[in-house]
Amino acid sequence: MREKLKVFGIPIGIMLLFIAALFFHQLLLVKELPQPKWSRSLPLDFTSKERPQVFQNNGELYLSSKGKIHAFTINDEMSVADERVIDTKITRGYPFWTDGNEFIYYKEGNLVSTQDNQDQILSKEITGLGVSANDIYYWSNEQLYEYNVQEGSSREVYTFPSGISDVHVGENGKAVIQVEQDDTHDFVYYMNENREVSEKPFLLVNTAPNKKVDGLTFKVTDEKLTLLYNEKSRTQGTLSYSTYKVRVPLQEVGSSILTGSKVELVNKDTGEKLANAGGVQFVNVDGKESVVFTSEGQRIGDNSAMSLYAAPFQDQGILEGSPLSTTKHVTYSPVQLTDEALVWFNYDGGTYELYGASQNDQVVSESTNWSKRSVKVALNNGVLMMFSSLVTVLTSFYWVLPSLFLLILLYIFRPNAFEKDGISWAEYASIIIFMLMPISYTSNAMNAYFYQVAPEYFVFPGSGYALLLLISVITWVIWKIGRDPDWGSFAGAFYFMGIYILFYITSIGPYIFNLF
């Protein structure tokens, strides 16, 4: 029993220490802030099986889901201070406007107002609706109208050469309007706060099923119009997103058809390019003009997740985004609540859940406390990373082959090399050859993903060689202590190799492959 404990107990104990270090690291990560001034993502106790439509007005957040409106008041501590449920059904796929009492929305081809469960048709035969907190635009084919809530009246704003596709409403009634050119393209017009529309379009965008605009935002500063838009493309079944920018002086809007310049989005923390960015929006964060968008996450467990990022806006071809969310699934519908708070939906494949993040010092501090949810996430991540490490067993199998061939050849042609008392030189030689094999493997395995997810004690300069040396020394000591004197050279060599590989896959291995 004592011999078995020496042979197997010591290696298993060290392996358990490596595994415990992995799980402890994951527990520390779930306390880590996405950015120094931003809290971790906080659940706000609202879930829905269908994607909610979102509107914000008068300090309340309105969510339309399953035939009802949920009105939330979210306080500075990022908790729901008040919730009302209003029995009003909003047509899916169309925006809506509300002040908390009256609801204006698209219904069966009409502009409808609902108040106290009483419907009133405001305008018939409309084809679309665009809203902001203070402005309501709707259209009927090529004619654009504005509805004034205070006066309870509509007026025609402009008639375009062809049908209107969409209206993107900004501050003070400004708008960017998409107008059909043909089945696969839209012209884009600009309308100022005085409801004056550019005589000619200034941009042509794609609207084909396999290549189309998917999100547009704009702002006007210093007498210049800046517009960002996402384009979604599908090529041979592969879906991708690109972001484009247009910047033009207001006096030149409509003087020519411009071409959007592609914007490269990178992770400010790692310098890596961000893929499949979408949902681009201009916001004001920390009193600075910024852009929020969603893009593929690049942290542990973020594979296939769409995280929320914020980037200070600069008139350049590159935007450096920093992650704001710590949710692990797909981010939808980010909304800025205040200068220091954002909310969004996290979609896990079956349910939409409302989350938020804040720069409030108290919220930031409290968000780092462990909870049942965060500990569960850490444990799940640890288990998945251990399964990921099993790939190392398959990919590192060739480490054993040179040593195995050497032992076989010596056994055939020099059998007397194994007949000496104690450990033979052949066993030493096979072990030394084996220890050289992981060097090139580890150099390639320690890629950008490794340096991003591994703990600090694994990523110092020259860590690849130092870690292999450390594993080799620990294994060598255990091999010398635990090796049974009655074993032959084959058994002794494979005892060393087996312990080495097990130590490798429980220490470095979890940070090499990403199976999330």
C-alpha positions in Angstrom: 0.0 0.0 0.0 2.8 2.4 0.9 4.6 1.6 -2.4 1.4 2.3 -4.4 0.9 5.6 -2.5 4.5 6.5 -3.4 4.0 5.5 -7.1 0.6 7.0 -7.7 -0.4 9.1 -4.7 2.3 11.8 -5.0 1.6 12.4 -8.8 -2.2 12.5 -8.2 -1.7 14.9 -5.3 0.3 17.3 -7.4 -2.2 17.0 -10.3 -5.0 18.0 -7.8 -3.0 21.0 -6.8 -2.7 22.1 -10.5 -6.5 21.5 -10.9 -7.2 23.5 -7.7 -5.1 26.4 -9.0 -7.1 26.3 -12.3 -10.4 26.6 -10.4 -9.1 29.2 -8.0 -8.0 31.3 -11.0 -11.5 31.0 -12.5 -13.0 32.2 -9.2 -10.7 35.2 -9.3 -11.7 35.9 -12.9 -15.4 36.1 -12.1 -14.5 39.0 -9.7 -12.5 40.8 -12.4 -14.0 44.0 -13.8 -14.3 44.4 -17.6 -12.7 47.8 -17.2 -11.4 49.6 -14.1 -14.3 52.0 -14.0 -17.1 49.7 -15.0 -19.0 47.1 -13.0 -19.4 43.5 -13.9 -22.6 42.7 -15.7 -25.6 42.6 -13.3 -28.9 40.7 -14.0 -32.0 42.9 -13.7 -34.6 40.2 -13.1 -36.3 40.2 -16.5 -36.4 37.3 -19.0 -38.3 36.7 -22.1 -38.6 33.9 -24.6 -39.0 36.3 -27.5 -36.7 39.2 -28.3 -38.2 42.3 -26.6 -38.5 45.7 -28.3 -36.9 48.5 -26.3 -37.8 52.2 -25.8 -36.6 54.7 -23.2 -38.4 57.9 -22.1 -38.9 60.0 -19.0 -36.3 57.9 -17.1 -38.1 54.6 -17.7 -37.2 51.7 -19.7 -40.0 50.1 -21.7 -39.8 46.5 -22.9 -42.4 45.0 -25.2 -42.7 41.2 -24.9 -45.5 38.7 -25.2 -48.3 41.2 -25.6 -47.4 43.3 -22.6 -45.3 46.3 -21.9 -42.9 46.1 -18.9 -42.0 49.6 -17.6 -38.8 49.7 -15.4 -37.3 52.4 -13.3 -33.7 51.5 -12.7 -31.9 53.4 -9.9 -28.3 54.5 -9.6 -27.5 51.2 -7.7 -28.5 49.3 -10.9 -31.5 47.6 -9.3 -35.1 47.8 -10.4 -36.8 50.5 -8.2 -40.2 50.2 -9.8 -41.8 47.9 -12.3 -45.2 48.2 -14.0 -46.8 45.8 -16.4 -49.1 47.4 -19.0 -51.5 45.3 -21.0 -50.8 46.7 -24.5 -49.6 44.5 -27.4 -47.1 46.1 -29.7 -46.6 44.7 -33.2 -43.4 42.7 -33.4 -40.7 44.1 -35.7 -41.8 47.7 -35.4 -40.6 50.4 -33.0 -43.1 52.1 -30.6 -43.3 55.4 -28.7 -44.6 55.9 -25.2 -44.6 58.4 -22.3 -45.8 55.8 -19.9 -49.5 56.5 -20.5 -50.0 56.7 -24.2 -48.6 54.2 -26.6 -48.1 54.9 -30.3 -47.2 52.1 -32.6 -47.8 50.3 -36.0 -50.7 48.0 -36.1 -52.3 46.4 -39.2 -51.1 49.1 -41.6 -52.2 52.0 -39.3 -50.6 54.3 -36.8 -52.4 53.6 -33.6 -52.5 55.2 -30.2 -53.5 53.2 -27.1 -54.4 54.8 -23.8 -56.3 53.2 -21.0 -56.8 50.2 -23.2 -58.6 52.3 -25.8 -57.3 52.3 -29.4 -57.4 55.3 -31.7 -56.3 55.3 -35.3 -54.1 58.3 -35.9 -53.3 57.6 -39.6 -54.3 54.9 -42.0 -52.3 52.9 -44.6 -48.8 53.6 -43.3 -45.8 51.5 -44.3 -43.3 52.2 -41.5 -42.5 54.0 -38.3 -39.4 55.6 -36.8 -39.2 57.1 -33.2 -37.1 58.8 -30.6 -38.0 60.1 -27.2 -39.2 63.4 -28.6 -40.0 62.7 -32.2 -42.3 60.3 -34.2 -42.0 59.9 -37.9 -44.0 57.5 -40.1 -44.4 57.0 -43.8 -46.7 55.8 -46.5 -44.6 54.6 -49.4 -42.6 57.7 -50.5 -44.3 60.2 -48.3 -42.8 61.1 -44.9 -45.0 62.4 -42.0 -44.4 63.7 -38.5 -46.8 63.2 -35.6 -46.9 65.8 -32.9 -47.9 64.2 -29.6 -48.6 67.5 -27.8 -50.9 68.8 -30.6 -52.3 65.4 -31.5 -51.8 66.1 -35.2 -49.8 65.0 -38.2 -48.2 66.9 -41.0 -46.4 65.8 -44.2 -42.7 66.5 -44.1 -41.4 65.4 -47.5 -42.1 63.3 -50.6 -39.2 61.2 -51.9 -38.8 59.9 -55.5 -39.5 56.3 -54.4 -40.6 54.3 -51.4 -39.0 54.9 -47.9 -37.3 51.8 -46.4 -36.3 53.1 -43.0 -35.9 56.3 -40.9 -33.2 56.6 -38.3 -34.1 59.3 -35.8 -31.5 61.3 -34.0 -31.4 64.3 -31.6 -33.7 67.3 -32.1 -35.7 65.6 -34.9 -32.7 65.1 -37.2 -33.0 61.9 -39.2 -31.2 59.8 -41.8 -33.7 58.3 -44.3 -33.2 55.2 -46.5 -35.1 55.4 -49.8 -35.4 52.5 -52.3 -33.3 52.7 -55.4 -34.0 49.1 -56.5 -34.4 45.7 -54.9 -30.8 45.6 -53.7 -29.9 49.2 -52.9 -31.1 52.2 -51.0 -30.3 55.8 -51.3 -29.6 57.7 -48.1 -30.9 61.2 -47.4 -30.3 63.6 -44.5 -32.9 65.7 -42.7 -31.9 68.5 -40.3 -33.7 69.7 -37.1 -35.8 72.1 -39.2 -37.2 69.1 -41.2 -35.3 70.2 -44.3 -34.2 67.3 -46.4 -31.2 67.2 -48.7 -32.3 67.5 -52.3 -30.2 64.6 -53.4 -28.9 61.5 -51.6 -25.4 61.4 -50.3 -24.9 57.6 -49.9 -25.8 54.3 -51.5 -26.1 51.2 -49.3 -26.8 47.6 -50.0 -30.1 45.9 -49.1 -29.8 42.6 -50.9 -30.6 39.5 -48.8 -26.9 38.3 -48.9 -25.5 41.8 -48.3 -27.4 44.5 -46.5 -27.2 47.3 -43.9 -27.7 46.0 -40.4 -27.7 49.0 -38.0 -27.0 52.7 -38.6 -26.1 55.5 -36.2 -25.2 59.2 -36.9 -24.4 62.4 -35.1 -23.8 66.1 -36.2 -21.0 68.1 -34.6 -19.0 71.1 -35.8 -21.3 71.4 -38.9 -20.3 67.9 -40.0 -22.4 64.8 -40.4 -20.7 61.5 -39.2 -22.5 58.3 -40.0 -21.5 54.7 -39.0 -23.3 51.6 -40.3 -22.9 47.9 -40.2 -23.2 45.7 -43.3 -24.1 42.0 -42.9 -22.8 39.7 -45.6 -23.4 36.0 -46.3 -21.0 34.3 -48.6 -21.3 30.5 -49.2 -23.1 30.1 -45.9 -20.6 32.2 -43.9 -22.0 35.2 -42.1 -19.8 38.3 -41.5 -20.1 41.9 -40.5 -18.3 45.0 -41.5 -18.4 48.6 -40.2 -18.3 51.6 -42.5 -18.0 55.4 -41.8 -19.1 58.4 -43.8 -18.1 61.9 -42.7 -19.1 65.0 -44.7 -19.7 68.8 -44.0 -23.4 69.6 -43.8 -23.2 72.1 -46.7 -21.9 69.3 -49.0 -24.5 66.7 -48.1 -26.2 65.6 -51.3 -23.6 67.2 -53.6 -22.3 63.7 -54.5 -22.7 60.0 -53.7 -20.1 59.1 -51.1 -18.6 55.7 -50.4 -18.3 54.5 -46.9 -14.7 53.8 -45.7 -14.2 50.6 -43.8 -13.5 50.9 -40.0 -11.3 48.4 -38.3 -12.3 47.6 -34.8 -9.6 46.3 -32.4 -9.5 45.2 -28.8 -7.7 48.0 -27.0 -6.6 45.6 -24.2 -5.0 43.0 -26.5 -4.5 44.7 -29.9 -6.4 41.9 -31.6 -8.9 42.6 -34.4 -12.5 42.3 -33.3 -14.6 40.2 -35.6 -18.3 40.4 -36.7 -19.0 43.8 -35.1 -22.7 44.9 -35.0 -25.2 47.1 -33.3 -23.0 50.2 -33.6 -24.3 53.3 -31.7 -23.0 56.7 -30.8 -23.3 57.4 -27.1 -21.8 59.7 -24.5 -19.7 57.8 -22.0 -17.8 59.7 -19.2 -18.7 63.0 -21.0 -16.8 61.8 -24.2 -18.2 60.9 -27.6 -18.0 57.2 -27.9 -19.3 54.3 -29.9 -20.7 51.1 -28.4 -21.0 48.0 -30.5 -21.2 44.2 -30.1 -18.4 41.9 -31.3 -17.1 38.4 -30.7 -15.7 38.1 -27.1 -12.1 37.3 -26.6 -11.9 36.2 -23.0 -12.2 32.7 -21.4 -15.6 31.2 -22.3 -16.3 33.9 -24.9 -16.2 31.7 -28.0 -19.4 32.3 -30.1 -20.4 35.0 -27.6 -21.1 38.6 -28.8 -19.9 41.0 -26.1 -20.5 44.7 -25.6 -17.6 47.1 -26.3 -17.1 50.8 -26.1 -14.6 52.9 -28.1 -13.8 56.6 -27.8 -14.8 58.0 -31.2 -11.9 59.3 -33.4 -12.1 60.3 -37.0 -9.7 57.5 -38.0 -9.9 54.2 -39.7 -9.4 52.3 -36.4 -11.6 52.3 -33.3 -10.1 50.8 -30.2 -12.9 49.1 -28.2 -12.8 48.0 -24.6 -15.2 45.3 -23.3 -18.0 46.5 -21.1 -19.9 43.2 -20.6 -19.0 40.1 -18.7 -22.0 38.1 -20.0 -21.2 34.9 -21.9 -23.7 34.8 -24.7 -25.1 37.1 -27.5 -25.6 40.7 -26.7 -28.7 42.5 -28.2 -30.2 45.9 -28.0 -27.7 47.9 -25.9 -29.3 51.1 -24.5 -27.7 53.9 -22.6 -29.7 54.7 -19.5 -27.5 57.5 -18.1 -24.0 58.9 -18.6 -22.7 56.1 -16.4 -25.0 53.2 -17.0 -25.9 50.8 -19.9 -28.4 47.9 -20.3 -28.7 45.2 -22.9 -30.1 41.7 -23.5 -28.1 38.5 -23.1 -29.4 35.7 -25.3 -28.4 32.2 -24.3 -30.1 30.5 -27.3 -33.5 30.2 -25.6 -34.0 33.2 -23.3 -33.4 36.9 -23.4 -32.2 38.2 -20.0 -31.8 41.9 -19.1 -28.4 42.9 -17.8 -26.8 46.2 -17.0 -23.4 47.7 -16.1 -22.6 51.0 -14.3 -19.7 53.3 -13.4 -21.2 54.0 -10.0 -18.5 53.3 -7.4 -20.8 51.4 -5.2 -22.1 49.3 -8.0 -18.6 48.6 -9.2 -17.5 47.5 -5.8 -20.6 45.3 -5.1 -20.4 43.7 -8.5 -17.1 42.0 -7.5 -18.7 40.0 -4.7 -19.0 36.3 -5.2 -22.6 35.0 -5.7 -24.1 31.6 -6.4 -24.3 32.6 -10.1 -20.7 33.8 -10.4 -19.3 30.7 -8.5 -21.3 28.4 -10.8 -19.9 30.2 -13.9 -16.3 29.8 -12.5 -16.8 26.1 -11.9 -18.4 25.6 -15.3 -15.5 27.4 -17.0 -13.0 25.3 -15.0 -14.6 22.0 -16.0 -14.8 23.0 -19.7 -11.2 24.0 -19.7 -10.2 20.7 -18.2 -12.1 19.0 -21.1 -10.3 21.3 -23.5 -7.0 20.1 -22.1 -7.8 16.5 -23.0 -7.2 17.6 -26.6 -3.5 17.9 -25.5 -3.4 14.2 -24.9 -4.3 13.5 -28.5 -2.1 16.2 -30.1 0.9 15.4 -27.9 0.9 11.7 -28.5 3.8 12.0 -30.9 6.1 13.1 -28.0 6.3 9.4 -27.0 7.2 8.0 -30.4 10.9 8.8 -30.7 11.6 7.3 -27.3 9.4 4.3 -28.0 11.3 3.6 -31.3 14.6 3.9 -29.5 13.6 1.4 -26.8 12.3 -1.0 -29.4 15.4 -0.8 -31.6 17.7 -1.3 -28.6 15.6 -4.2 -27.4 15.9 -5.9 -30.8 19.6 -5.1 -31.5 21.1 -4.4 -28.1 19.1 -6.4 -25.6 22.0 -6.5 -23.2 21.5 -2.7 -22.6 18.4 -3.6 -20.5 20.1 -6.3 -18.4 22.2 -4.1 -16.1 21.2 -3.6 -12.5 19.4 -0.4 -11.7 18.3 2.2 -14.3 19.8 1.5 -17.7 21.4 4.2 -19.9 18.7 3.4 -22.5 16.0 4.5 -20.1 17.8 7.8 -19.4 18.3 8.4 -23.1 14.6 7.8 -23.9 13.6 10.2 -21.1 15.9 12.9 -22.3 14.7 12.6 -25.9 11.1 12.7 -24.6 11.8 16.0 -22.6 13.0 17.7 -25.8 9.8 16.9 -27.8 7.4 19.4 -26.1 9.6 22.5 -26.7 8.5 23.3 -30.3 4.9 22.2 -29.5 4.6 24.6 -26.5 6.2 27.5 -28.4 3.4 27.2 -31.0 0.7 26.5 -28.4 1.4 29.6 -26.4 -0.4 31.8 -28.9 -2.5 35.0 -28.3 -5.3 33.0 -26.7 -2.9 31.5 -24.2 -1.4 34.8 -23.2 -4.9 36.3 -22.8 -6.5 33.6 -20.6 -3.5 32.1 -18.7 -2.7 33.4 -15.2 0.1 35.9 -14.7 2.5 33.3 -13.3 2.3 31.5 -16.7 3.0 34.4 -19.0 6.3 36.0 -18.0 9.1 36.3 -20.6 10.5 32.9 -21.4 7.7 31.2 -19.5 7.4 28.5 -22.2 10.9 27.1 -21.4 10.6 27.8 -17.7 7.3 25.9 -17.3 8.7 22.9 -19.3 11.8 22.9 -17.1 9.7 23.1 -13.9 7.4 20.2 -15.1 10.5 18.2 -16.0 12.2 18.7 -12.7 9.0 17.8 -10.7 8.5 14.7 -12.8 12.2 13.7 -12.5 12.0 13.9 -8.7 8.8 11.9 -8.6 10.2 9.4 -11.1 13.3 8.9 -8.9 11.2 8.5 -5.7 8.3 6.5 -7.1 9.9 4.3 -9.7 9.7 0.6 -8.6 13.2 -1.0 -8.7 11.7 -4.1 -10.2 10.4 -2.3 -13.2 12.2 -2.6 -16.5 13.4 0.2 -18.7 10.1 0.3 -20.7 8.0 0.6 -17.6 10.3 3.2 -16.0 10.4 5.4 -19.1 6.7 5.3 -19.6 6.1 6.0 -15.9 8.1 9.2 -16.5 6.3 10.1 -19.7 2.8 9.4 -18.3 3.4 11.6 -15.2 4.9 14.4 -17.4 1.9 14.4 -19.8 -0.6 14.4 -16.9 1.2 17.3 -15.2 1.3 19.1 -18.6 -2.4 18.8 -19.3 -3.4 19.9 -15.8 -1.1 22.9 -15.6 -0.5 24.4 -19.1 -3.0 22.4 -21.1 -6.3 24.1 -20.0 -5.1 27.4 -21.4 -4.0 26.1 -24.8 -7.2 24.9 -26.5 -10.5 26.7 -26.5 -13.5 24.3 -26.7 -16.0 26.8 -25.3 
